[in-house]
């Protein structure tokens, strides 16, 4: 039995939805998703109530690897300033990959234009976790206003991933000085 | 003859494409566009080669009012720092409108995921003009690195409009301090 066949239909649908919606957008059709996953439409609708639910599940399914790729390890004991800069270093590094199209969680929310969509809710929560990480590090690092710094860092994160994702910007020489300036101003040395 | 009837089919199609793609996304159908404009599909295809061309024309058609809404007047003689902050004040003010969905030019590029699409090209050019404005003001204001400051301001502009557009953030108390910090660090007093 091949590794591909061992993965369940549910897993294959979730992976296909993640890959295709990232590459082509949330309007990718059910036919294309089922074809890419090698699953019948009938099976898909037995596993997921709707394409919206499949999309939400695919964002949920990527959340752990998204966080692991961006955040420092649990046992990373560098100071908060370096832990924050680590996230932006990871973003800069990912942004040079040819398949990079920016943050999937931001793109989905911009494309759906509906805060009540199940996929928007998942995306909003996952990005909220990123802001919470910044908030905790900012406080630990003695930021004068940890809430403000966390919001600023998330804003810069989304601006950078959006602009690099559309090919309008390269992050080298841009993201690190920008984040450093905000950290300096907040007193996180 | 009513004002509505006086506007040409071309004008009505361009306005419908601008409004519907902003509200619903670039995948809005040709039927919906023609219905909103009160123009037949046949007429639409006599005026525009494709929906892609109509979308590009709609972004082109909004460019002048987009720039006028954001940038200071030609005869505004405030110092560069204030002229730059004016743009972000306008963004903050627009972001509180219920119909605000972020920057149309950023959204289109994120949604299309294709830098060669005619609408992406228009969007890229219009946003390039915004960066050029920041660049000129930065230089005029004595920024230590005008290119870097212009890229940073565009990044913050896109991050702020994206996050406010998806309803994840309110810009009051966020955008002005962020931009001020970057201006301070660049020496634009």
Interface residues (C-beta under 8 A of the other chain):
Chain A: X23 X24 X25 X27 X101 X102 X106 X107 X109 X110 X111 X113 X115 X120 X124 X127 X148 X151 X152 X154 X155 X156 X157 X158 X159 X160 X162 X163 X165 X166 X167 X168 X169 X173 X174 X177 X178 X181 X182 X184 X185
Chain B: X23 X24 X25 X27 X101 X102 X106 X107 X109 X110 X111 X113 X115 X120 X124 X127 X148 X151 X152 X154 X155 X156 X157 X158 X159 X160 X162 X163 X165 X166 X167 X168 X169 X173 X174 X177 X178 X181 X182 X184 X185
